[in-house]
Amino acid sequence: MLEIHESTKTLGTYMQMEVFTDETKDRVKEADIILLPDFGIKEGVDRAFQPDTVAFYKFSVANNDTDLKIELFENKGEEKILALHSFDIWIPIVYIGSQILLPFVVNLVSNYVYDRMKGRPNDEPTVHFNLLVENKEKGISKHLFYKGSIDGFKEAFEKINVNKLWED
């Protein structure tokens, strides 16, 4: 199931947070795709990344045949990763500053999920994916959330007309 909602969060929201160092903010300013931590998800942990973050990050960098820059929005050495005990696939929150990158990111996630399923043809995990797309010209963003089967993932995103994403 794919849900699309207006969002109050933009990259500027994260840039204003005092928990991130200037070095972190400078590093992500130049990125095209930013992997964001979740906030307030567990008592005693102010922010953490989803379980598949490191594997997805490495996969994304290794399979990036473009000049797109991919970064983790976290201070060096402060990365925390959630541990969940299921075979569900938890992609980190992905931020992109342009809807033009939407098909690229969906293909990247789809390829990652396919790669994770190699050798596990009988498993049917749920894919959890959050995408924050910002229209910098208008100063607004959309939050796209997918939770569902692997088979329905790419199909759900293919129904989105990126040219009409900002229309009401």
C-alpha positions in Angstrom: 0.0 0.0 0.0 1.4 3.4 -1.0 0.3 6.5 0.8 1.2 10.1 -0.2 0.9 13.0 2.3 1.9 16.6 2.5 4.9 17.0 4.8 6.1 19.8 6.9 9.7 18.4 6.8 12.2 19.7 4.3 16.0 19.4 4.2 16.1 22.7 6.0 14.2 21.0 8.9 17.1 18.7 9.4 19.8 21.3 8.8 18.4 23.4 11.7 18.7 20.6 14.2 21.5 21.2 16.6 22.2 17.5 17.1 24.0 17.5 13.8 27.5 18.9 13.4 28.5 21.5 10.8 30.6 18.9 9.2 27.6 16.6 8.8 25.5 19.5 7.4 28.2 20.5 4.9 28.6 16.9 3.7 24.9 16.4 3.0 24.4 19.8 1.3 26.1 18.5 -1.7 24.3 15.1 -1.8 21.5 14.2 -4.3 20.1 11.4 -2.2 20.2 11.5 1.6 19.4 8.7 4.0 17.7 10.1 7.1 17.4 8.6 10.6 14.1 8.1 12.3 13.5 10.3 15.4 11.8 9.3 18.7 11.2 5.7 17.8 12.5 4.1 21.0 12.7 5.3 24.5 16.3 6.4 25.3 17.3 6.6 21.6 16.8 10.0 20.1 17.5 8.9 16.5 18.4 5.7 14.7 18.4 4.2 11.2 16.3 1.4 10.0 17.9 -2.1 10.0 18.7 -2.2 6.2 20.4 1.2 6.2 24.1 0.1 6.0 23.4 -2.7 3.5 21.2 -0.4 1.4 23.8 2.4 1.6 26.6 0.1 0.4 24.4 -1.3 -2.3 23.4 2.2 -3.5 27.0 3.4 -3.7 28.2 0.2 -5.4 25.4 0.3 -7.9 25.4 4.0 -8.6 26.6 4.2 -12.2 25.7 7.9 -12.3 27.5 10.8 -10.6 24.7 11.1 -8.0 26.1 11.6 -4.5 24.5 9.5 -1.7 25.0 10.4 2.0 23.9 9.4 5.5 22.6 12.3 7.5 24.4 11.5 10.7 27.4 12.6 12.5 30.5 10.4 11.9 30.7 7.7 14.7 27.2 8.4 16.0 25.3 6.0 13.7 22.7 3.8 15.5 21.0 1.0 13.7 17.8 -0.6 14.9 17.8 -4.4 15.3 14.6 -6.1 14.3 14.1 -9.9 14.3 12.1 -10.6 11.2 12.9 -10.9 7.5 11.0 -7.7 6.7 12.9 -5.2 4.6 13.3 -1.8 6.2 14.7 0.8 3.9 15.9 4.0 5.6 14.0 7.3 5.0 15.3 8.6 1.7 15.3 12.3 1.0 15.5 13.7 -2.6 15.4 17.3 -3.5 13.7 16.8 -6.9 10.9 14.6 -8.2 13.1 13.9 -11.2 15.1 11.4 -9.0 12.0 9.5 -8.0 12.3 6.8 -10.8 16.0 6.4 -10.1 15.4 5.9 -6.3 12.5 3.5 -6.9 14.6 1.4 -9.2 17.5 1.4 -6.7 15.2 0.3 -3.9 13.6 -2.3 -6.2 17.0 -3.7 -7.2 18.1 -3.8 -3.6 15.0 -5.7 -2.6 15.4 -8.2 -5.5 19.1 -8.7 -4.4 18.0 -9.4 -0.8 15.6 -12.0 -2.0 18.2 -14.1 -3.9 18.2 -17.6 -2.5 14.9 -17.0 -0.6 12.2 -17.7 -3.1 9.7 -18.9 -0.5 10.0 -16.0 1.8 7.4 -13.2 1.6 8.7 -10.2 3.6 7.0 -6.9 3.9 8.9 -3.9 2.4 8.8 -0.7 4.5 9.9 2.4 2.6 9.7 6.1 3.4 10.6 8.7 0.8 10.6 12.5 1.4 10.5 14.5 -1.9 11.0 18.2 -1.7 10.1 20.8 -4.3 12.7 23.4 -3.4 11.1 26.1 -5.7 7.8 25.9 -3.9 9.2 25.1 -0.4 6.9 22.1 0.0 7.5 18.4 0.3 5.6 15.1 0.0 6.0 12.1 2.2 5.6 8.8 0.3 5.2 5.7 2.5 5.1 2.1 1.1 4.3 -0.9 3.3 3.5 -4.1 1.4 4.6 -7.0 -0.7 7.7 -7.1 -2.9 5.5 -7.7 -5.9 3.5 -4.6 -5.4 6.4 -2.3 -4.7 7.4 -1.2 -8.1 3.9 -1.3 -9.4 2.7 1.1 -6.7 5.3 3.7 -7.6 4.8 3.3 -11.4 1.3 4.7 -10.9 2.7 8.1 -9.8 2.9 10.8 -12.4 6.0 12.7 -11.3 4.8 15.7 -13.3 1.6 15.9 -11.3 3.1 15.2 -7.8 2.8 18.8 -6.7 -0.8 19.3 -8.0 -3.5 19.3 -5.4 
